[in-house]
Amino acid sequence: MRRNLFSTISIISFLITFLMFGYDTSKWYGIFFNFLCELSIFTPFVLGGLGIISAIFGLKGDIRMVLIVLNAFLMILFLGAYLMGIFGF
């Protein structure tokens, strides 16, 4: 039961981080993601780290590996976007 909970937390964390990457402020979910971005600039990294840690404790097998890879990939995308935003090309 606990492993299902950790996998669910990882999936929710992945979905929130994924939607933060391409959110549109004019859509219905724009207010929530504006709140997350105003909370801290590092919110996607915290969510990605939470997703990776909870995936490690989640279900064994292919599900664990897929969740770890997807959360890590999104963290790398956000790192690239932040580095481009801060330092430029």
N, C-alpha and C positions, 0 to 999 in steps of 0.2 A: 504494500500500500504506500509506504513512504517513497519507494522508488518511482511510482507513478506520479506522486506529487512533485518530486524534483524534476521529472521530465516535463510535466505540465508547466512548471515555473520557467524552465528553459525555453519551451515553445512560446510562451507568452512574452518573455523577454526578447526573443528573436523577432516576433511579430511587431512589437512596439518599436524596436530599433530599426527594423526594415521600413516601417511606415514613417519614422522620423527622417530617414534618408531622402525620401522624395515627397514630403508632405506639401500640401497646398493650403495656404491660409484661407482661401475662399471656400473650401469644402467644409463639411459638417464637423470634421475632426480637427480642424485647424486650431481651435481654442485650446484643446488639450495639449497639442504638440507645441504651441506657443508657450504654454505654461512649463512644459518640460525643458524647452530651450532656455527660458528665462531663469529656470531653477539653477542651472549650471551649464557651462559649455561642455563639461565632461560627462553629462548625463548618458550619452550613448555608450561611452566607455564603461561606466558603472553598470549599465544594463547588460552590455556584452560580457563583462566579467562575471556578473551574476548568472548569466545564461551559461557560460562555460563551466563555472563551479557547480551549478545545479545539474548540468548535464553529466558531469563526472560522477555525481552521486546518483544519477538516474538509472533508467533501465539499461541492462547490459546488452551488448550486441551492436548491430548496425545502427540502431536508433541513437545510441550514445555517440558514436563516431560522427554521424551526420549532424547532430546538434552541435557538437564541438566545432566541427569544420565550418558550419554556416555562421555561428556566432563569431568565430575568429575572422572569417572572411569579411563580415560586416564591420568588425572593429578595424581591420586593415583599410577598408574603404573610407571609414570616417577619419582615420589617421591621415590618409592621403588628402582628403578634402580639407581637413584642418590645416595641414601643412601648406597646401596651395593657397588657402585663405590667408594664412599668416605671412608666409614668405613669398608667395607668388610663384610664377614659373621660373 
